[in-house]
Structure formats: structure tokens, C-alpha cells
């Protein structure tokens, strides 16, 4: 098969908190080096990190990748691995610092909720706008309009400004537009996680059809390994801006899960951050997270029959801020097990204002709730009301992990069952059965 994408020696460099090189002199140095074809003296590419480059990071570090026409390739990796940066460079949202990318055909991408949408325009107007951006004329878009609207399920709201759409409607319409305007290469980021299960299945089916039936190339980034394995025959694993694994999805996923488990085990029991790394913004800062047992002792693991409490400390640096917290638990297959929301204790949009100061929140997980294995904690802090453009105060993903073990002691849902559970369930709650003769 001919190649649809060929990436050679691709680098993307960012300077934290700086515009350009930081000074006019260094900008001129870099410009001269570019004109003369010499190495940029202000670039970290090809050099070791030192104090001269402490504010410079390589989001992409010597990426080499070939994607065949008609291939569906999954791109996986932990947060900060460079997946989204790679897609943005491929989509020409941002330019590479060094290296080359060669394409065959037209690219359509869906990188975030509402990509390419103008919030004041209606759904119908945004469909035609996106068609024009993709090089299609009005009559070509009109031929596909009904199909796009039907796929997105927004017929009732088609002539409503998209600023009034929910995040799910944004994603459905954005994906429908990107997938139906006949791109040769379709690039899809994690945004499908916002959609409901029915839409995810429909989107997955559409991506398969685009590849198998129409010969289009699809690049798909997701943290859901079930989606990657079911949609993508092959995958690439990224870590620290570099591709460290390629091959069948099953093999690459196993490599990723092993890497993630090692990474998760680095932060168990308790975690805090330095001032420069602390999650948060100018209103809320997350200071520490810990897992403790019923006696208040910090623990890295708990038996399935014991309760565990997750504590997190935070500081409110700007007073009178209405905030709410959510915690999300995932297992090592990145399956979301549950979301524990603080706002259930209050009427929505009536969360109490916080004064300045330090606080501690605790959330107890009852015995016989989770299954054996490693579990990851993510914390989200926000101010209501929420909409697709609201940025959270804190979005701390996989900040801490803990292990649930099953010692097969009495009192669990296992009872006296002596064998392994097959298939392995994501959770294992102890429910109550009642039987009577009728």
C-alpha cells in the first residue's frame, strides 16, 4: 500500500513563559542560523538539558513514523507523552521546529470540542464554514448536509447558535462534519470520550467504514484501550515525546499497561507537589493527595473487605469562589470505574463560596466495592455553571494510585469461591440477595 503519511526526524520545541527566544539578540541569532542552514544556538534539539535550557522542553523528540493509506492507527501513551502535540503538528495547527511531514491527500481533524466552530454561528452555518475550510464548495456540502445532520442527531437544533450546544452535541456535530467531508486522512483526538456510548459505537463504526470501505487513513488517540483494540489493528506508543513502540494493538497496549503500572507505582500512598509543579490556577491549588485506612494511617494497598479514604488538601487563594470537586477512579485498563462528586450534597449551581485558606476533603470508599488490582485517582475542581468553554481550576489526572488486594478472607463477595474470577469484572460490589418460595 502507498504511504499516506511519512514523518521524518520531527521535533517540536516549546519555551515556557517566553515569546520567541526571550531576547531580541537571541531571536536574531536563531534567524541567522535558519537563513544560513546552521544549528540554532538557542535550541535544545541535539543537546542535553542544562541550566541554559531549563525553560525549554521537547514536546516531540525525533519522531519517525510511516502510515499506510487506508490504515487505522491508534496512538497511545500517558498524559504528557506528546500525542496531542503530534496531532496538532499533523493537522498544521502548529508548525514543527524541525523535521519533515509528507501527506497524500486532504486532512480533516477533530482535536477538541468545537474544533473550527464559530460560537455565534448556527450548526448549519458551521457545517458550511467547515466545508469551505476543507476546500469544498457550497453545492458539495449541500449534498452531504442531511447525512451529517442525521449522524450528529442535531436536526432540532440545526439553526440554533452552537454556543448553546452541550459538549456532547459539539462533539457529535464536529465528528460528523470531519468524517463526512471526504477527507483522505482523518485525525481524531480524545474528544470522543465526551460522547455517550451510543455515539461512540457509531463513531467507531464510521471510522472502520472510512478505512475498510473507502480507503481513508485514520489516526486515533484515546486513553480507552478497549476502543483502541476494537478500532485500530495497529498502534504506536509514545513516551516523553518519542515513539517507543509500534506493532499490533494488542502488543502495544500490553507494553503501555506495563509502563503505566510502573509509573503508577511511583506515586502510591501519598503525594504532594513543589510550588512550580502544583496543579491549579490563581484561585485554587491542589497541595496533596493521600489514601488512608480506617485508622487514619497512610497506606498503599487495602484488602477488598476494608474501607479506604481518599484525602486531598487544597488552598483557596482567591476568596468567595464557588467550587465543587469530583474524583474519578480508573483501573489499569483506563476503564472509568466511578465518579465521586461532591456536589450531590448541594443544589447544582449553589455550591457554597469558599473563603481564603487551606482545606481538606475526604471521600470514603466502602468495603467490597472495588475489585482487586491497581486503581488511579484523578481530581477535578470547577466552578459552576459548566459549559464547553469553562476551564477547570484543577485537572489533575492519575495523581495517585493504590492497590486493592484479595486475600480471600471471609466477608467479601467472593464467599468461599476458591477460583479466579473470569472474566475479571471492573468492580466487585457486595450486593444483597433475597430468596423466597412462590
C-alpha positions as CSV (number, residue, x, y, z in Angstrom):
1,X,0.0,0.0,0.0
2,X,1.3,3.5,-0.7
3,X,2.1,5.8,2.2
4,X,-0.5,8.3,3.4
5,X,1.8,10.0,5.9
6,X,5.6,9.9,6.3
7,X,7.2,11.7,9.2
8,X,11.0,12.1,9.4
9,X,13.1,13.4,12.3
10,X,10.2,15.5,13.7
11,X,10.8,17.9,16.6
12,X,8.6,20.4,18.4
13,X,10.2,22.7,20.9
14,X,8.5,25.0,23.4
15,X,9.9,27.7,25.6
16,X,7.9,28.0,28.8
17,X,6.8,31.5,29.6
18,X,8.7,33.1,26.8
19,X,7.9,34.6,23.4
20,X,10.5,33.7,20.8
21,X,13.9,33.1,22.4
22,X,13.3,35.6,25.2
23,X,15.5,38.4,23.9
24,X,15.9,40.3,20.6
25,X,19.6,39.2,20.4
26,X,18.7,35.5,20.7
27,X,15.9,35.9,18.2
28,X,18.4,37.4,15.7
29,X,20.8,34.5,16.4
30,X,18.1,32.0,15.7
31,X,17.0,33.8,12.5
32,X,20.6,33.9,11.2
33,X,21.0,30.2,11.9
34,X,17.8,29.4,10.0
35,X,18.9,31.5,7.0
36,X,22.4,30.0,6.8
37,X,21.2,26.5,7.5
38,X,23.2,26.1,10.7
39,X,22.2,24.8,14.1
40,X,20.1,27.1,16.2
41,X,22.3,28.0,19.2
42,X,19.1,28.7,21.3
43,X,17.5,25.3,20.6
44,X,17.7,22.3,22.8
45,X,17.5,19.9,19.9
46,X,20.5,17.7,19.9
47,X,21.7,19.0,23.3
48,X,21.4,17.8,26.8
49,X,19.1,19.6,29.3
50,X,21.1,22.1,31.4
51,X,20.6,25.4,33.1
52,X,20.7,27.3,29.8
53,X,17.7,25.4,28.6
54,X,15.8,25.0,31.8
55,X,12.7,26.8,30.4
56,X,12.8,24.7,27.2
57,X,11.0,21.4,26.6
58,X,10.9,19.0,23.7
59,X,7.2,18.0,23.2
60,X,8.2,15.9,20.2
61,X,11.7,14.4,20.1
62,X,12.9,12.8,16.8
63,X,9.6,11.2,15.7
64,X,9.8,8.9,12.7
65,X,6.6,7.3,11.5
66,X,5.1,5.9,8.4
67,X,1.3,5.3,8.0
68,X,-0.1,3.4,5.0
69,X,-3.1,4.5,3.0
70,X,-6.3,3.0,4.5
71,X,-4.6,2.2,7.8
72,X,-6.3,2.9,11.2
73,X,-3.5,3.7,13.6
74,X,-4.1,4.2,17.3
75,X,-1.7,6.5,19.2
76,X,-1.5,5.8,22.9
77,X,0.6,7.0,25.9
78,X,0.3,8.6,29.3
79,X,-0.6,12.2,29.8
80,X,2.2,14.5,28.6
81,X,3.6,11.9,26.2
82,X,3.2,14.2,23.2
83,X,0.2,12.6,21.5
84,X,-1.9,15.7,21.1
85,X,1.1,17.8,20.1
86,X,1.8,15.3,17.3
87,X,-1.8,15.5,16.0
88,X,-1.6,19.3,16.1
89,X,1.5,19.3,14.0
90,X,0.0,16.8,11.6
91,X,-3.1,19.0,11.4
92,X,-1.0,22.1,10.7
93,X,-2.4,23.8,13.8
94,X,1.2,24.4,14.9
95,X,4.4,24.2,12.9
96,X,7.2,21.7,13.7
97,X,10.5,23.1,15.0
98,X,12.5,20.7,12.8
99,X,11.8,17.7,10.6
100,X,9.5,16.9,7.7
101,X,6.0,15.6,7.2
102,X,4.7,14.4,3.8
103,X,1.0,13.8,3.2
104,X,-1.0,12.1,0.5
105,X,-4.5,13.8,0.2
106,X,-6.7,16.1,2.2
107,X,-6.7,16.1,6.0
108,X,-9.7,16.6,8.3
109,X,-9.2,16.7,12.1
110,X,-11.1,16.8,15.3
111,X,-8.8,17.7,18.1
112,X,-11.0,19.3,20.7
113,X,-14.6,20.1,21.4
114,X,-15.9,22.5,18.8
115,X,-12.8,22.5,16.6
116,X,-13.3,25.0,13.8
117,X,-16.7,26.2,15.0
118,X,-17.7,29.8,15.4
119,X,-19.8,30.0,18.5
120,X,-22.1,32.8,17.2
121,X,-23.0,30.8,14.1
122,X,-25.7,28.2,13.9
123,X,-25.0,24.5,13.4
124,X,-26.0,24.7,9.7
125,X,-23.7,27.7,9.1
126,X,-20.8,26.0,10.8
127,X,-21.2,22.9,8.6
128,X,-20.8,25.1,5.5
129,X,-17.9,27.0,7.1
130,X,-16.0,23.8,7.8
131,X,-16.7,22.6,4.3
132,X,-15.2,25.8,2.9
133,X,-12.2,25.4,5.2
134,X,-11.7,21.9,3.8
135,X,-11.8,23.2,0.2
136,X,-15.4,22.2,-0.6
137,X,-17.9,24.4,-2.4
138,X,-21.5,25.0,-1.2
139,X,-23.1,22.5,-3.5
140,X,-20.7,19.8,-2.4
141,X,-21.5,20.4,1.3
142,X,-25.3,20.6,0.5
143,X,-25.1,17.0,-0.9
144,X,-23.9,15.8,2.4
145,X,-25.8,18.1,4.8
146,X,-28.7,15.6,5.5
147,X,-26.2,12.8,6.2
148,X,-24.1,15.0,8.6
149,X,-27.2,16.2,10.5
150,X,-28.7,12.7,10.8
151,X,-25.3,11.3,12.0
152,X,-24.9,14.0,14.6
153,X,-28.5,13.9,15.8
154,X,-28.9,17.7,16.0
155,X,-31.7,18.2,13.4
156,X,-33.8,20.0,16.0
157,X,-31.0,22.4,16.9
158,X,-29.5,22.9,13.4
159,X,-30.5,26.6,13.2
160,X,-29.5,27.3,16.8
161,X,-26.2,29.1,17.6
162,X,-23.7,26.4,18.6
163,X,-22.7,28.4,21.8
164,X,-25.9,26.9,23.2
165,X,-24.9,23.3,22.4
166,X,-23.9,20.9,25.1
167,X,-20.3,19.4,24.9
168,X,-21.9,16.2,23.6
169,X,-23.7,18.0,20.8
170,X,-20.5,19.8,19.9
171,X,-18.6,16.5,19.6
172,X,-21.3,14.8,17.6
173,X,-21.5,17.6,15.1
174,X,-17.8,18.1,15.0
175,X,-17.1,14.4,14.3
176,X,-19.9,14.2,11.8
177,X,-18.5,17.2,9.8
178,X,-14.9,15.9,10.0
179,X,-15.9,12.3,8.9
180,X,-18.4,13.2,6.1
181,X,-16.5,15.9,4.2
182,X,-14.5,13.2,2.3
183,X,-11.0,13.6,3.9
184,X,-8.2,11.3,2.7
185,X,-6.8,11.4,6.3
186,X,-9.0,11.7,9.4
187,X,-7.3,12.7,12.7
188,X,-9.3,12.2,15.9
189,X,-8.2,13.1,19.4
190,X,-9.6,12.0,22.7
191,X,-12.7,14.2,22.3
192,X,-14.9,11.2,21.6
193,X,-14.7,10.4,25.3
194,X,-17.2,13.2,25.8
195,X,-19.9,11.4,23.8
196,X,-22.4,8.9,25.1
197,X,-21.9,5.1,24.4
198,X,-24.3,5.0,21.5
199,X,-22.4,7.8,19.7
200,X,-19.0,6.2,20.5
201,X,-20.2,3.0,18.8
202,X,-21.5,4.9,15.8
203,X,-18.3,6.9,15.5
204,X,-16.2,3.7,15.8
205,X,-18.2,2.1,13.1
206,X,-17.8,5.2,10.9
207,X,-14.0,5.2,11.3
208,X,-13.9,1.5,10.3
209,X,-16.0,2.1,7.3
210,X,-13.9,5.0,6.3
211,X,-10.8,2.8,6.4
212,X,-12.0,-0.5,5.1
213,X,-14.7,0.6,2.6
214,X,-13.4,4.0,1.4
215,X,-9.6,3.5,1.8
216,X,-9.1,6.5,4.1
217,X,-6.4,6.8,6.7
218,X,-7.4,7.3,10.3
219,X,-5.2,8.4,13.3
220,X,-7.0,7.9,16.6
221,X,-5.8,9.0,20.0
222,X,-7.5,7.6,23.1
223,X,-6.9,6.6,26.7
224,X,-9.6,3.9,26.4
225,X,-7.7,0.7,25.5
226,X,-10.9,-1.2,24.6
227,X,-11.6,1.4,21.9
228,X,-8.1,1.3,20.6
229,X,-8.1,-2.5,20.3
230,X,-11.5,-2.7,18.7
231,X,-11.0,0.1,16.2
232,X,-7.3,0.0,15.4
233,X,-5.4,-3.1,14.1
234,X,-2.1,-1.3,14.8
235,X,-0.9,1.2,17.3
236,X,2.1,3.4,18.3
237,X,3.1,4.0,21.9
238,X,4.5,7.5,22.8
239,X,6.5,8.4,25.9
240,X,8.3,11.8,26.6
241,X,7.8,13.0,23.0
242,X,9.2,9.8,21.4
243,X,7.7,6.7,19.8
244,X,8.9,3.8,21.9
245,X,6.7,1.0,20.4
246,X,4.9,0.1,17.2
247,X,3.0,-3.0,16.2
248,X,-0.3,-4.8,16.7
249,X,-2.6,-3.0,19.0
250,X,-2.7,-5.9,21.5
251,X,1.1,-6.0,21.8
252,X,1.5,-2.2,22.1
253,X,-1.4,-2.0,24.6
254,X,0.4,-4.6,26.8
255,X,3.6,-2.6,26.6
256,X,1.7,0.6,27.6
257,X,-0.1,-1.1,30.5
258,X,3.2,-2.4,31.8
259,X,4.7,1.1,31.5
260,X,1.7,2.7,33.2
261,X,1.8,0.3,36.1
262,X,5.5,1.1,36.7
263,X,4.6,4.8,36.6
264,X,1.6,4.4,38.8
265,X,3.6,2.6,41.5
266,X,5.9,5.7,41.8
267,X,3.0,7.6,43.4
268,X,1.3,5.5,46.0
269,X,0.0,6.3,49.5
270,X,0.7,10.0,49.4
271,X,1.8,12.7,47.0
272,X,2.5,16.4,47.2
273,X,3.9,18.9,44.8
274,X,6.5,21.7,44.7
275,X,5.4,25.3,44.1
276,X,6.4,25.1,40.5
277,X,4.5,21.9,39.8
278,X,1.4,22.3,41.9
279,X,-1.8,21.6,40.0
280,X,-4.3,24.6,39.9
281,X,-4.6,28.2,39.0
282,X,-4.7,31.6,40.7
283,X,-7.8,30.7,42.6
284,X,-7.4,27.0,43.7
285,X,-4.2,25.0,44.3
286,X,-4.2,21.2,45.0
287,X,-1.4,20.6,47.6
288,X,-1.5,16.9,48.4
289,X,-3.4,13.6,48.0
290,X,-3.3,10.6,50.2
291,X,-5.0,7.2,50.8
292,X,-5.6,6.1,54.4
293,X,-7.2,3.1,56.1
294,X,-9.9,3.1,58.8
295,X,-7.3,4.0,61.4
296,X,-6.1,7.1,59.5
297,X,-2.8,5.5,58.5
298,X,-1.4,6.3,55.0
299,X,-1.5,3.0,53.0
300,X,-0.5,1.9,49.5
301,X,-2.9,-1.0,49.4
302,X,-6.0,-2.3,51.1
303,X,-7.9,-5.6,51.3
304,X,-11.1,-5.8,49.3
305,X,-13.0,-6.2,52.6
306,X,-11.6,-3.0,54.2
307,X,-12.7,0.6,53.7
308,X,-10.3,3.3,52.4
309,X,-10.5,7.1,52.5
310,X,-9.0,9.4,49.9
311,X,-7.9,12.7,51.4
312,X,-6.8,15.8,49.4
313,X,-5.7,19.1,50.7
314,X,-6.1,22.3,48.7
315,X,-5.7,26.1,49.2
316,X,-8.1,28.7,48.1
317,X,-6.0,31.8,47.2
318,X,-8.9,33.9,46.0
319,X,-11.8,34.3,48.3
320,X,-15.5,33.9,47.7
321,X,-15.1,31.3,44.9
322,X,-18.0,28.8,44.4
323,X,-16.3,25.4,43.8
324,X,-17.1,21.8,43.5
325,X,-14.9,18.7,43.4
326,X,-15.1,15.4,41.5
327,X,-12.8,12.4,41.8
328,X,-12.6,9.8,39.1
329,X,-11.3,6.3,39.6
330,X,-9.9,4.3,36.8
331,X,-8.3,0.8,36.6
332,X,-5.1,0.0,34.8
333,X,-7.1,-0.7,31.6
334,X,-8.2,3.0,31.8
335,X,-11.7,2.0,32.3
336,X,-13.6,4.6,34.3
337,X,-15.0,2.8,37.4
338,X,-16.8,5.6,39.0
339,X,-17.0,9.4,39.5
340,X,-17.4,10.6,43.1
341,X,-19.0,14.1,43.1
342,X,-19.0,16.5,46.0
343,X,-21.9,18.5,44.5
344,X,-24.5,15.9,45.4
345,X,-24.6,17.5,48.9
346,X,-25.7,20.8,47.4
347,X,-28.2,22.1,44.8
348,X,-26.5,22.4,41.5
349,X,-25.1,25.9,40.8
350,X,-25.5,26.7,44.6
351,X,-22.2,25.3,45.8
352,X,-21.0,27.4,48.8
353,X,-18.4,30.1,48.3
354,X,-15.0,29.3,49.8
355,X,-13.1,31.8,51.8
356,X,-9.3,32.1,51.5
357,X,-7.5,29.4,53.4
358,X,-6.5,25.7,53.4
359,X,-9.0,22.9,53.4
360,X,-9.0,19.1,53.4
361,X,-11.7,17.0,51.6
362,X,-12.2,13.3,52.3
363,X,-14.1,10.7,50.4
364,X,-14.6,7.2,51.8
365,X,-14.8,4.1,49.7
366,X,-16.8,1.4,51.4
367,X,-15.6,-2.2,51.7
368,X,-16.5,-4.7,49.0
369,X,-16.8,-2.0,46.3
370,X,-13.7,-2.3,44.0
371,X,-12.1,-5.3,42.5
372,X,-8.6,-6.4,43.1
373,X,-5.9,-4.6,41.2
374,X,-4.3,-1.1,40.8
375,X,-6.6,1.9,40.7
376,X,-5.7,5.5,39.7
377,X,-7.2,8.7,41.2
378,X,-7.9,11.8,39.1
379,X,-9.2,15.1,40.7
380,X,-11.2,17.8,39.0
381,X,-12.2,21.1,40.6
382,X,-14.6,23.6,38.9
383,X,-16.9,26.5,39.4
384,X,-20.5,26.1,38.2
385,X,-22.2,26.6,35.8
386,X,-20.2,24.5,33.4
387,X,-20.1,24.8,29.6
388,X,-17.7,23.6,26.9
389,X,-15.6,26.8,27.3
390,X,-15.2,26.6,31.1
391,X,-11.7,25.8,32.2
392,X,-11.4,23.8,35.5
393,X,-9.4,25.3,38.4
394,X,-7.7,21.9,38.8
395,X,-7.5,19.0,36.4
396,X,-5.0,16.5,37.9
397,X,-5.0,13.2,36.1
398,X,-3.7,10.0,37.6
399,X,-2.2,11.8,40.6
400,X,-2.1,8.8,42.9
401,X,-2.6,5.1,42.7
402,X,-3.5,2.4,45.2
403,X,-3.8,-1.4,45.1
404,X,-6.8,-3.4,46.2
405,X,-5.8,-7.0,47.2
406,X,-8.0,-10.1,47.7
407,X,-6.7,-12.3,50.5
408,X,-9.8,-14.5,50.2
409,X,-10.7,-13.8,53.8
410,X,-14.3,-14.3,54.9
411,X,-16.8,-11.4,54.5
412,X,-16.2,-10.5,50.8
413,X,-18.5,-11.0,47.8
414,X,-16.2,-14.0,46.9
415,X,-17.7,-16.0,49.8
416,X,-16.0,-19.4,49.7
417,X,-15.4,-19.4,45.9
418,X,-11.8,-20.6,45.6
419,X,-11.0,-19.8,41.9
420,X,-10.0,-16.7,39.9
421,X,-12.9,-14.5,38.6
422,X,-13.3,-15.0,34.9
423,X,-14.0,-12.7,33.2
424,X,-12.4,-10.1,35.5
425,X,-15.0,-7.5,36.4
426,X,-14.1,-3.8,36.8
427,X,-15.9,-3.6,40.2
428,X,-17.0,-6.2,42.7
429,X,-19.6,-4.7,45.0
430,X,-21.3,-6.8,47.6
431,X,-25.0,-6.8,46.9
432,X,-27.8,-8.3,49.0
433,X,-29.8,-11.2,47.7
434,X,-33.2,-12.3,48.9
435,X,-35.0,-15.5,48.1
436,X,-38.4,-16.8,48.9
437,X,-40.6,-19.6,47.6
438,X,-43.5,-18.6,45.4
